[in-house]
Amino acid sequence: AQLYDEAGLATHSAFAMAYYSYGLPAALIQVLLMISAYRIILIRLRYWGQREGMQKMIWQTLLMSWVGLTLWWLSGHAPVGEPRGVMLFFFLFGLLFALDSLMLDSLQSSNNQE
């Protein structure tokens, strides 16, 4: 059985073939998701930054978490090659949008009560 092709790329596992085939598109999609998360955080900080309270602190914490993870992702291949990096990425991404949805719902309900 041949383990490597002529170019020296691994052919002995489906993961090795998928890494070379889908690694770049996966990385590009994650970069686009990362940029969209920064966009949401900065928009919400601009809105909540003028007010005091828990909402401002939540968005500041999310920004610091996202910056720390971005530095970790940029220093290696964590978003594509490490399962923990991918899990942490999608956990924070989901948390960010869940909190955004909850805060918008509470804001709309408080506006309807006025």
C-alpha positions in Angstrom: 0.0 0.0 0.0 1.3 3.4 -0.9 1.1 5.9 2.0 2.1 9.0 0.1 1.5 10.2 -3.5 4.1 11.7 -5.8 3.7 15.2 -4.2 4.5 13.7 -0.8 0.9 14.2 0.5 -0.6 11.5 2.7 -3.1 9.1 1.1 -3.5 6.6 3.9 -6.4 8.2 5.7 -9.6 10.1 4.9 -8.7 12.8 7.4 -5.3 13.4 5.8 -6.9 13.8 2.4 -9.7 16.1 3.8 -7.1 18.2 5.6 -5.4 19.1 2.3 -8.7 19.4 0.4 -10.9 21.2 2.9 -8.4 22.9 5.2 -8.3 26.2 3.3 -12.0 26.7 2.8 -12.6 25.8 6.5 -10.1 28.3 7.6 -11.6 31.0 5.3 -15.1 30.3 6.6 -13.9 30.6 10.2 -12.1 33.9 9.5 -15.4 35.2 8.0 -17.3 34.0 11.1 -14.6 35.6 13.3 -15.0 38.9 11.5 -18.8 38.8 11.9 -18.4 38.2 15.6 -16.1 41.2 16.0 -18.7 43.2 14.0 -21.5 42.2 16.4 -19.4 42.8 19.5 -18.3 46.3 18.3 -21.9 47.3 17.3 -23.2 46.2 20.7 -20.4 47.9 22.6 -21.1 51.1 20.7 -24.8 50.9 21.8 -24.3 49.6 25.4 -21.1 51.5 26.0 -23.0 54.7 26.6 -24.9 53.0 29.4 -23.9 51.6 32.7 -24.7 48.1 33.8 -24.3 44.4 33.2 -24.9 44.5 29.4 -21.8 46.7 28.9 -19.7 44.4 31.1 -20.9 41.3 29.2 -19.9 42.7 25.8 -16.6 43.9 27.2 -15.9 40.4 28.5 -16.8 38.8 25.2 -14.5 41.2 23.4 -11.6 40.3 25.6 -12.3 36.6 25.2 -12.6 36.9 21.5 -9.3 38.9 21.3 -7.5 36.3 23.4 -8.8 33.4 21.3 -7.9 35.3 18.1 -4.3 35.7 19.2 -4.2 31.9 20.0 -5.7 31.1 16.6 -3.3 33.3 14.7 -0.3 31.8 16.3 -1.0 28.3 15.0 -3.4 26.1 13.2 -5.9 25.8 16.1 -9.1 26.6 14.2 -8.5 23.9 11.6 -6.2 21.4 13.2 -7.2 21.2 16.9 -10.6 19.8 18.0 -10.4 21.9 21.2 -9.8 25.1 19.2 -12.9 24.4 17.0 -15.0 23.5 20.0 -14.0 26.7 21.8 -14.6 28.8 18.7 -18.1 27.5 18.2 -18.9 27.6 21.9 -18.0 31.3 22.1 -19.6 32.0 18.7 -22.9 30.4 19.9 -22.7 32.1 23.3 -22.2 35.5 21.6 -25.2 35.2 19.4 -27.4 33.6 22.1 -26.6 36.6 24.4 -27.2 39.0 21.6 -30.7 37.5 21.0 -31.5 37.4 24.7 -30.5 41.0 25.2 -32.5 42.2 22.1 -35.6 40.3 23.4 -35.3 41.9 26.8 -34.8 45.3 25.2 -37.8 44.9 23.0 -40.0 43.7 25.9 -38.9 46.7 28.0 -39.7 49.1 25.1 -43.2 47.5 24.7 -43.9 48.0 28.4 -43.2 51.8 28.2 
